[in-house]
Amino acid sequence: MTWPEVHALDLASTIALLPVGATEAHGPHLPLSTDVVIGEAMARAGGERLVEAGWEAVVLPPLAYTAAPFAAGFAGTISVRPETVTALLVDIVASLAQLGPKALVICNAHLDPTHVGSICAALERCEATPALTGLKVVFPDITRKPWALRLSDEFKSGACHAGCYEGSIVMAERSDLVRHEVQRELVSNPVSLSRAIRDGKTSFEQAGGERAYFGDPAAATVGEGEQTVHLLGGIVADAVVAALGEAGAGGLGDK
């Protein structure tokens, strides 16, 4: 969009969606930008649902750099300090608050606990800053209930970094970025990354992901990816309704 196009928006009924990802290793078959691709798909699908419900929706440029300590041992990973991420998110909220949209939705696809903690810290800071409380910030954290329960069995198992869950979405969204021949030859790695984190592991290598993937990459399909993107869009839309207590002019219904 151009600035006059943004100026012409009915900002009082506009939901801004911020895709959030990382630049980090996702196995030998998926791009470093995997989480960004997923975050953008989540934001687009959520925006489409919100437009159907009667709101305006705009997708912001993605946040592609964040804390990624678990993948730090792999080439290409770029990890920044968690406090940098928190400060950047607070600054984005402050700038948007001056424009006046109805709400900002953080569409996050990077599940590293340090990173998620950075988002939560930003939300706490915004809530404690009177000048920023006029903009509602919505964060449907897909690592937690009820949102996590809507996603695939692999996702819920915790063995879902660069596996079937993420690979399917990238195949559906950006198949040109997938190394398909490599993907088909990868054996399943059923180690639960989330359980390894709870056990105190601090890297993919320690957790049992020597090639930076967990789950079953070879099982990924375009069909599963399309279905997952649809589910993520529904999570975004339902989170907005839950946060704002309204469903737009059109209503979400059972879409």
BELBEL-V423046 format. One record per backbone hydrogen bond with DSSP energy under -1.0 kcal/mol. NH is the residue of the N-H (numbers start at 1). CO is the residue of the C=O. E is the energy in kcal/mol with one decimal. If there is no record, write none. Layout:
# BELBEL-V423046
NH&CO&E ; NH&CO&E
This chain:
# BELBEL-V423046
6&2&-1.9 ; 7&3&-2.7 ; 8&4&-1.6 ; 9&6&-1.4 ; 11&9&-1.6 ; 13&10&-2.1 ; 14&11&-1.6 ; 15&56&-2.5 ; 16&103&-2.8 ; 17&58&-2.7 ; 18&105&-3.1 ; 20&107&-2.5 ; 21&63&-2.8 ; 24&32&-1.8 ; 27&212&-1.2 ; 30&26&-1.4 ; 34&31&-1.7 ; 37&33&-2.4 ; 38&34&-2.3 ; 39&35&-2.7 ; 40&36&-2.5 ; 41&37&-2.0 ; 42&38&-2.6 ; 43&39&-2.2 ; 44&40&-2.6 ; 45&41&-2.7 ; 46&42&-2.3 ; 47&43&-2.7 ; 48&44&-2.4 ; 49&45&-1.8 ; 50&46&-2.2 ; 51&47&-2.5 ; 52&48&-2.1 ; 53&49&-1.3 ; 54&51&-1.6 ; 55&50&-2.3 ; 56&13&-3.0 ; 58&15&-2.2 ; 60&17&-3.1 ; 63&19&-2.7 ; 72&69&-1.3 ; 74&71&-2.0 ; 77&74&-1.6 ; 78&23&-2.9 ; 80&66&-1.2 ; 85&81&-1.5 ; 86&82&-2.2 ; 87&83&-2.3 ; 88&84&-2.4 ; 89&85&-2.4 ; 90&86&-2.2 ; 91&87&-2.2 ; 92&88&-2.3 ; 93&89&-2.4 ; 94&90&-2.4 ; 95&91&-2.3 ; 96&92&-2.6 ; 97&93&-2.6 ; 100&96&-2.1 ; 102&14&-2.3 ; 103&14&-1.1 ; 104&136&-2.8 ; 105&16&-3.0 ; 106&138&-2.8 ; 107&18&-2.6 ; 108&106&-1.1 ; 109&20&-2.4 ; 116&112&-2.5 ; 117&113&-2.2 ; 118&114&-1.3 ; 119&115&-1.8 ; 120&116&-2.3 ; 121&117&-2.2 ; 122&118&-1.9 ; 123&119&-2.3 ; 124&120&-2.2 ; 125&121&-2.1 ; 126&122&-2.4 ; 127&123&-2.5 ; 128&124&-1.3 ; 129&126&-1.3 ; 132&129&-2.3 ; 135&132&-1.4 ; 138&104&-3.4 ; 141&139&-1.3 ; 144&141&-2.0 ; 148&144&-2.4 ; 150&147&-1.7 ; 151&148&-1.3 ; 156&152&-2.4 ; 157&153&-1.6 ; 158&155&-1.1 ; 160&158&-1.3 ; 167&163&-2.1 ; 168&164&-2.3 ; 169&165&-1.3 ; 170&166&-2.2 ; 171&167&-2.3 ; 172&168&-2.0 ; 173&169&-2.4 ; 174&170&-3.1 ; 177&174&-2.1 ; 178&175&-1.5 ; 179&29&-2.8 ; 180&178&-1.5 ; 183&179&-2.6 ; 184&180&-2.4 ; 186&183&-1.2 ; 189&215&-3.2 ; 193&158&-1.7 ; 196&192&-2.1 ; 197&193&-2.2 ; 198&194&-1.9 ; 199&195&-1.6 ; 200&197&-1.7 ; 201&196&-2.4 ; 204&70&-2.4 ; 207&203&-1.9 ; 208&205&-1.0 ; 209&204&-3.2 ; 212&209&-2.2 ; 214&161&-3.3 ; 215&189&-3.6 ; 219&216&-1.3 ; 220&217&-1.7 ; 225&221&-1.9 ; 226&222&-2.6 ; 227&223&-2.1 ; 228&224&-2.6 ; 229&225&-2.4 ; 230&226&-1.9 ; 231&227&-2.1 ; 232&228&-2.7 ; 233&229&-2.4 ; 234&230&-1.9 ; 235&231&-2.0 ; 236&232&-2.2 ; 237&233&-2.3 ; 238&234&-2.7 ; 239&235&-2.2 ; 240&236&-1.9 ; 241&237&-2.1 ; 242&238&-2.5 ; 243&239&-2.1 ; 244&240&-2.8 ; 245&241&-2.4 ; 250&53&-2.9 ; 251&53&-1.8 ; 251&247&-1.2 ; 255&252&-1.7
